[in-house]
């Protein structure tokens, strides 16, 4: 039995999150189906993080166990030929049998985008929150610093959470902005708005 690690990027717009659910299309469900087809075995991936409905990822880690003799690095190619275009395996490799993506020492990075301008941009509707009124980045950044450190996030979890602990440490947090004037020709805003 071998354990294979996957680095998975996806646009979660059309999915009901990562975790398999009855009567719902999920990232984990798509991976399980594609891998089971490739390996001829009943494959169930274990993910490092469970994202909610509509959430995207650049590099979520998952592992699965298989008897297949397919070279580990070839799983990315085989999966990408079977997965929809909004789910792409960036890399696949073999890891030790005791490697577990939730129990290894890792740091996760989260990004939240806010489009701050008079009107929406349709190209940003699936990965950006829209806000038409002026934002005070200095005050937002000051307030965000209260989230630093170790906190119990149990109140944010579902009743049936499988997390072993709901205590997490936030090591750094930063609220920044960038002008969209170069990205938005003939914008109605002098500076084209900004992304926070």
N, C-alpha and C positions, 0 to 999 in steps of 0.2 A: 504494500500500500504506500502510495506517495502523497505528499501534501503539496499542492500547487497554490502559489500566491498570485492574485490578479490585482492590477491597479486599474480602476474603472472610472471613467469620466462619463457624465450623463447630463442631459437636459431633462429635468424632472417635470416639465410642464404637463405632459399628458399622463403622468403616473401618480398612483396613490401612495407614493413614498417608496422606501427601500423594501421594507419587510413584506413577506408573502401574506396576502389576505384573501379570504374567500370572496369570489366574485369581483375581484379588483385586479387591475393590471399594475404590477410593481416591477422595480428593477431586479430584485432578488428572484422573482418569479420568472422573468425573462432569462436571467443567467442560468437558473436551474434547468429550464426547459432546453436551452441551447446546449449546455454541458451534458445533460442526460442523453441528448441525441448524438453528440459527438463521441461520447465514451461508451454508449450502450449500457450504462449503469444508471441507477437512481441517484443523482447527484444533488446535494444540498450545500449551498455555499454558506459560509459564516462571514458576516461583514463586520468591519471595525466600527461603523457608525450606521445608525438607522436615520435616514433623512425623512422629513415629512412630505406630504403631498405637495407637488410643485417645486420642490427644492432641488437645486442642481449640485453637482460635485465635479471637481477637477481631478481628484485622485483618491476616491474611496478605496480602501483595501479590503479584499475578500480572500478567503482560502477555501479549498475543497480537497477532499480525499478521493483518490481514484486508483484503480488497478491498471488503467490504460497505460500503454507503452509509448504514447505520443510524446515526443520531446517537449519538455516544459515550456520552452520559449515559443513553440508552435501553437499553443493554445490560444494566444492572442489573435493570431491570424485566422484560426478556425472559428473562433467565436465571432470575430468582426464580420466574417462572411455570413453569419446566421443571425446576428443581432440587428435591430432597426438602427437607422442612422443617428438616432438621438442617444444611443448607448455605445460607447467605444472602449474596448479594453486597450489601455496604453502599453501594458507590459505584462508578461507572465513569466514566472520562474519557479523553480523548486525550492522549498524551504524545509527545515527540519520538521519531523512529525509532531513535535510538541509546540511549534510556533502557533500562536493564537493572536489574531489582530487586535483583540480587546484587552489582552493581558500584557502586551509588550509596552515598553516605555516609549510613548510617542506624544507628540504635541500636535493638536489639530488647530488649523487656522480657519476662521470663519470670516467671510466678507459679506456685508450688507450694503446695497447700493440704493441711493435715493436720487431720483431725477428732480432737480429743483429749478423749475422754470414755469412760464405762464401756461404752456400747453404740453401735452404728452408727446412722446415720440414713439410711434408704433413699433419701431425696431427694438425698443428697450422694454416693452411691456411684459416680457416673460422673465426678466431677471433684475428688475429695478422697481422700487416703490416710488410712486409719483407724489410730489408735494408742490403745490403751486404758490404757497406763501413763503416769505423769506425765512431762512433758517439762520440761527446764530451759532456758527461752528465753534466759536470760542467757548460759549456756555455749554454746548453739547459735549465738547471734549472735556471740560471741567467736570460735568456731571458723570461722564463715563468712567472717570477715575475711581468713583466709589465702588465700581464692580470689580476692581483689582483684588486679588487675594483668593482665599479659600472660602467657598460658600456651599450651602446645601440647596440644590435646585429641585428638590422633591416636588414642590408646588407646580413645577412646569411639566412634570411627567404624567403620563396616563396612569390610570389605576392599575393596569396590568403590566406595568413596566418590568422588563427582564434585567434591568441594570442591577448589578451587585451592590453598587453604592451610588447615591445621587450627589455626593460631595465632589465638587470640581474646583480646580484652581485656575484662575484667569491670570496669566503672566503679563500680558500687555494688551492695551486697548488704545486705539487712536481714531479720532474722527478727522478726516481730511476732505478737501474738496478740489475739484479740477474743473477748469473752464471747458465748455463744450463749443466755444465759438468757432474753432477750426473744424469741428465735426458737423456743425449745423449751418450750411450756407444760407444766406439771406434770412437769418433768424429774426423773429419779431422782438427778441430781447437784444439789448445792446451787446451783451457778452455771450449770447447764445444759451444762457442758462449754465448750470453746473451740475456735476455729479458728485454726490457726497458719499 
